[in-house]
Amino acid sequence: MKRQYFLQFLFFENLNQQSDVSKPNKILLTDAIRTAYGTIHTLPLAIACMDFKFIGGSMGSVVGEKITQLINHCLAHQTPLLIISKSGGALIN
């Protein structure tokens, strides 16, 4: 997700990410957080993990909105949430 696509926010991002053909083994990152929802030994779990490869894990409005939406989802469904923070700082835009 890019900041300009904020209004087209998708709660869970697509796991298929685009690759840059000119840069083999490089993934084009569009924000500093990855979110997932699944189970561990049949117990539900939501995960949000910061990605330091994206501008040092800078946290802008998209990252904040993804975390907020995931927290609201977990509260509504009584699901545990694991957040792995690796941010280099928060941006105020």
Phi, psi and omega in degrees: 000139176250158182304322182290346178261019184307317182289342178263033186302129174252129186299307177252126184286157178290133181286340179277109181258150180282147176246148176274117184297327182285345180235088181302148178063021177246135177255133177281110179271140180248348173200176190263016181221144174242136179237149179208157178223132180192205181228151171233115184052047178070001177264130182292148179206137172250143182229138171233123183233125178286147180244107184292343180291342179264097178047047178064028180070024181305133184257109176254199184293326181293315179298314178300319180292320178298316179296316179300314180296321180293320177298314179299319178297315181294321177295317182293327183253009180051049183249136176295150180232131176247121177245124177252108185262126177223049187270146174268358179149167180253137175263142175249106182248000000 
